[in-house]
Structure formats: structure tokens, C-alpha cells
Amino acid sequence: MPTFVGGMAQNDAVSSSPLPLASDTSELRKARGAFFTPEPLTRFITDWAVRSPDDRVMEPSAGDAAFLVEAVRRLAELGNQTPTVAGVEIHEHSARVADERVTAAGGVAEITHSDFFLVPPTPSYDAVIGNPPYIRYQDFAGEARTRSRAAALGAGVVLNGLASSWAAFTIQSALFLRQGGRMGLVLPAELLSVNYAAPVRQFLFDRFARIELVLFTEQVFPEAEADVVLLLADGFDQGPTDHATIHQAQHAAALQSLGVPLTWSPKSPADKWTGLLVGTDALRPLRELRESGEFGTLEHWGDTTLGMVTGNNGYFALSPARVRELGLTRADLLRLSPPGSSHLRGLALTRHHMTNLGNAGKATWLFRPGDNPSPAAQAYIQAGHIAGVDQAYKCRVRRTWYQVPLLPPADLLLTCMNADTPRLTTNDAGALHLNSVHGVYLKDEHRDLGRELLPLASLNSVTLLNAEMVGRSYGGGILKIEPREADVWAMPSPTLVATRAGALRAVKADVARLLRAGDLLGAVDIVDQALLLDSGALTNAAVDVVRQAHLSMTARRVSRSESGR
């Protein structure tokens, strides 16, 4: 029974002849974002939300009625002889199937075939349950986006242009509840971490009396490569609440044996909720370091920006061997940190490293001729034109298609997609960077100190733990950090780094050696000692708690990726 978790559910409506279920395949479902919701999950949410034989139940994105069938079962168990359930579904074929399945289960279906955002909310339901469509902002555009934002605005919630479809669905779904009603939804774990979800998080705490969340240590939808969280919100229009109850489960089958829950109170509900995965004992050291001024954020050091976009890295990013083959001159080229970030795992990117990368066939040059290209550059430009490179969108909108808009070389390079942790690397080579990494431009007063020691000082346990909190987990266990998230990433303050500069310089060579050997945690142990322990900033016990919390969060991120293989 597919519902929609991470794809293009609403786009099914453009199909004039939808495929019958008999022709449906895993590949087709994945292409449109439709995935089977595990039965233990639909049953768990339904049993939580439906509590009386007279409860009125609605599913806002019914699909083929996975949740409504469970609602019929639950209502019948509670004594309702003719359970009536309601749903909304934009896909005509799915709406027919939903009606048939509810009827076959012994219920009466009231399925509305419509865009959910065109259905005026009627606050008359006791329970709203389901799995809203998850369409990313890139694909959630036009009238559909406009309607969704207008619906959210009707509840006083302003969503920005980056919001995916689930955010507005969550707000609109709540508006169908009577006072005291309950909402049980399967949502992407983005609820906890992304900036655009801040108004949704605030809305939930403001309007509901009780919030419960169920987090999973393994992926529930391996096909979708998306982490999910169960939202159980009770007591609509009886809020606000100041805390949430947190449950942990290994996977959907473990929902019937949840352990002792955790009570979690955010400082501000709109802030990211990733802190709920970290115990208060592990959060206390960071709070104390910030209060003492020994820690701040990366933004205190400087600005983090996205890298350059070429429009076609294969054309514009060139290896030295390719440069020689084309006969390009130095005037046609600029020094480039190669696409990707696997080479940025040490403390500095130097000219020597760039030479070694070039000798290994990496693209260390950016083709960027001036207004008077050399004859070889003119020939390469003509070859690009013949190949259609100039028709790529980013090239087509430029005044001169082959002149990539430039950013000045950054002081530090920041890896944005990470298997272990985000890394800062000093850009001693003065290389330009593409959008596979971020650039950090240090403030004038911190530039010399930051270039010399911040990549080293950032390799401490507190900063590593906070990276897991401010970043977001992607498919494959990757930790991604965007510039706005990097801005609030906890960093040793310039004052602390300056105070500990001598001790940090003394261990720099040892840390660099461990990083070359791939021993990140060994390097972190040395930095912790020099920066936090010998200075008295933290006790051994506090550092141990932070380390364990970091290992736990990292293991959770990695285990979710492994469970999806």
C-alpha cells in the first residue's frame, strides 16, 4: 500500500492514464516517490490516534488508503459497526483504489479527489493520520506551491520558498482537527533539522498540548533513502506546550516495544530539534563554554559562502595533462581546488599538494580566459560551442558563456558532504573553489590567527558533536552542512585560540600526521588535550561525555545508512 515519502506524489496528477497496480514496480514507485509504508508503522499511528468508536478520522493524502484501512480496523475493534472514514487524494486512480479498499475492509469511504490545498479545512475530525507527500522545493513549484503557502498562511504560518511539500501539509492537516484532536503523521526527519521547518516546529508547540516524537536508528524507507520521524501531536488548540516526549525505536517492527521515553524541552521550539538526540549532560559543556566566551560560532570568525558554479565541470575544470593537450596558456587558467572534497582532509591545501593532485590527474585548473583568449583557448571555446556546453543554463545566462563568475580565493575551505565530520582546511594554495565545498572568508582581525590555527582548533570533541547537531543526515550516512548551518556551528573563540596558540602549534605536526594516516579521533584526542583539558576549559569527565555523545550520534547516522543497503 504505497503512500508518498520523498518524491513526486502530486505529480501523479499529470498522468492522463495512470498505470494499474498490476503494472506497478519498485522502479516506477521510486520514480514518482511512492513507497510501501510498513504495516507496523500504520498500525502504531492509528492505534495511538483512534481512541473511541465515534472518532471521525481523516487521511490528508490517502494514496490507496493504507491508514484508512487501519482506521476501519481500529474503529471496528472499538465497537463501531459501520466505520466511516474520510480522505483526500489528488491522483484519480489512487482515489478509486482507496474507496475500494476501505469498502473491502468493511468501512464506508468518503474520498475526495482533489488537491488537498483546495479543500477548505473543516475543524471536525478527532484524528488526522497519514504520510504526507514529500516533494522537494525544486520540484514543488508553480500553483501547487502557491496554494500550499496560502494554506499555511491561513493558519498564521509563513513558509519560505525552500519549504518542501510536507511542511504545508502538516499545517493544513492540523486545521481539520476539532479542539482536542490528534494528529499522527510520518514526516521526514527534516522536521528536526532544516531551517525552513522552523515555523512548523513553532506551530506544533504553540497549538498542541502534547507532542511526542518517535525516532528510528535504522531507515524505515530504504528505497527512499530518507530518514523519517513519527509526529504524534495531541490536544489541538489546547496548547502551548513547553516540552516533547521522545521515543527511540530501531525500526518499524520495534514500535510495540518502545523503551523509557525522554522528556525534552527546547530553549525555543523554532530552533533545530537535533539537540533532542543529545543528552543534557553532553549539552552542558557547550553551554558553559559559550557562556564563558571560550566558544562562539564559525560566523564569529568570518563568512561562509557557496562555491562557484561552472555549468559543466567536465569542460571548465581541467587537469594539467588536459591543459598541455589543449595547449592552453597560463593566462587562460586559474588555480582550482579540484571538484569534490576528498583532498581536503588535512590542515592545509598547499601548492605542493596541488602539484601532487595535478600529477594524479585531478582537475587543478579552471578554464577561465579573459576578454582576449589565446588561440588555443579560442579553439577550445569553439569546441565547447559545437558540443553544446554554451547551452547549459548557467552558461546560457552569462554575458560571456565561457567566463565563470569568480569568487576570490577563500581563507579556509569547508567540506560540505562528509562521511565523518566537516573539515576546515587552510587555503595556502590560494585556489578557487567550486560548489562542492564552501569557502570561509575570515574577518580582517581574525585572518592571520584563523588561517594558522582554526582548522586545527576545530578538531575538538565539542565542535565535532555540534556538527552532528547543526548539520543534516543524507542518504548513505553523509553529514551535510550548508553555509547558514555553518554560521551557527560551535567553534573555539578567537580569544581561546589565541590563548592556547602555543600549545596548538606544539601539536600541529602530530595532528597533521594522524590526519594523513586517517586517524581522525586520534587527532581529536590531541586537540582536546591542548585546547580544552590543559587550559581547564573542561574537565576530563565533561570531555568524555561529549565524546560519547558524538560517537553515539555518528553511529546512529551511519547505522541508518547501513540499514538501507
C-alpha positions, 0 to 999 in steps of 0.5 A: 500500500504505497503512500508518498515519502520523498518524491513526486506524489502530486505529480501523479496528477499529470498522468492522463492514464495512470498505470494499474497496480498490476503494472506497478514496480519498485522502479516506477514507485521510486520514480514518482516517490511512492513507497510501501509504508510498513504495516507496523508503522500504520498500525502504531499511528492509528492505534495511538490516534483512534481512541473511541468508536465515534472518532471521525478520522481523516487521511490528508493524502490517502494514496490507496488508503493504507491508514484508512484501512487501519482506521476501519480496523481500529474503529471496528475493534472499538465497537463501531459497526459501520466505520466511516472514514474520510480522505483526500487524494489528488491522483484519480486512480489512487482515489478509486483504489482507496474507496475500494479498499476501505469498502473491502475492509468493511468501512464506508469511504468518503474520498475526495479527489482533489488537491488537498490545498483546495479543500477548505479545512473543516475543524471536525475530525478527532484524528488526522493520520497519514504520510504526507507527500514529500516533494522537494522545493525544486520540484514543488513549484508553480500553483501547487506551491502557491496554494500550499503557502496560502494554506499555511498562511491561513493558519498564521504560518509563513513558509519560505520558498525552500519549504518542501511539500510536507511542511504545508501539509502538516499545517493544513492537516492540523486545521481539520482537527476539532479542539482536542484532536490528534494528529499522527503523521510520518514526516521526514526527519527534516522536521528536526533539522532544516531551517525552513521547518522552523515555523512548523516546529513553532506551530506544533508547540504553540497549538498542541498540548502534547507532542511526542516524537518517535525516532528510528536508528535504522531507515524505515524507507530504504528505497527512499533513502530518507530518514523519517520521524513519527509526529504524534501531536495531541490536544489541538488548540489546547496548547502551548506546550513547553516540552516533547516526549521522545521515543527511540525505536530501531525500526518499524517492527520495534514500535510495540516495544518502545523503551523509557521515553525522554522528556525534552524541552527546547530553549525555543521550539523554532530552533533545530530539534537535533539537540533532542538526540543529545543528552543534557549532560553532553549539552552542558559543556557547550553551554558553559563554554559559550557562556564563558566566551571560550566558544562562539560560532564559525560566523564569529570568525568570518563568512561562509559562502557557496562555491562557484558554479561552472555549468559543466565541470567536465569542460571548465575544470581541467587537469594539467595533462588536459591543459598541455593537450589543449595547449592552453596558456597560463593566462587562460587558467586559474588555480582550482581546488579540484571538484569534490572534497576528498583532498581536503582532509588535512590542515592545509591545501598547499601548492605542493599538494596541488602539484601532487593532485595535478600529477594524479590527474585531478582537475587543478585548473579552471578554464577561465580566459579573459576578454582576449583568449589565446588561440588555443583557448579560442579553439577550445571555446569553439569546441565547447560551442559545437558540443553544446556546453554554451547551452547549459543554463548557467552558461546560457545566462552569462554575458560571456558563456565561457567566463565563470563568475569568480569568487576570490580565493577563500581563507579556509575551505569547508567540506560540505558532504562528509562521511565523518565530520566537516573539515576546515582546511587552510587555503595556502594554495590560494585556489578557487573553489567550486560548489562542492565545498564552501569557502570561509572568508575570515574577518580582517582581525581574525585572518592571520590567527584563523588561517594558522590555527582554526582548522586545527582548533576545530578538531575538538570533541565539542565542535565535532558533536555540534556538527552532528547537531547543526548539520543534516543526515543524507542518504548513505550516512553523509553529514551535510552542512550548508553555509547558514548551518555553518554560521551557527556551528560551535567553534573555539573563540578567537580569544581561546585560540589565541590563548592556547596558540602555543600549545596548538602549534606544539601539536600541529605536526602530530595532528597533521600526521594522524590526519594523513594516516586517517586517524581522525579521533586520534587527532581529536584526542590531541586537540582536546588535550591542548585546547580544552583539558590543559587550559581547564576549559573542561574537565576530563569527565565533561570531555568524555561525555561529549565524546560519547555523545558524538560517537553515539550520534555518528553511529546512529547516522551511519547505522541508518545508512547501513540499514538501507543497503 
